Amino acid sequence: MRAVFLMMKVEPGTLAEVADRVTDLESFSEAYSISGAYDLLVKLYVDDFEDLSHLVTEQIQKIPHVRETFTILTFHAFK
């Protein structure tokens, strides 16, 4: 499995609602509210990039109040 990080912009006042929906995803691992250009940082685990494509475009981007996503792919984990 590959770890993927997803940053999300959400409509004002909807962060908790969006975070609750994200935590219901099968590939969900962790989520954090963050400062800066994005509102939410989500860690997910996927088997392959095809799964990731479906997850982002067919599930996450269709969650109400999600305005934008930015996906960060990982290559190697350091200890």
Secondary structure, DSSP 4 states (H G I P E B T S, - for coil): -EEEEEEEEE-TT-HHHHHHHHHTSTTEEEEEE--SS-SEEEEEEESSHHHHHHIIIIIGGGSTTEEEEEEEE------
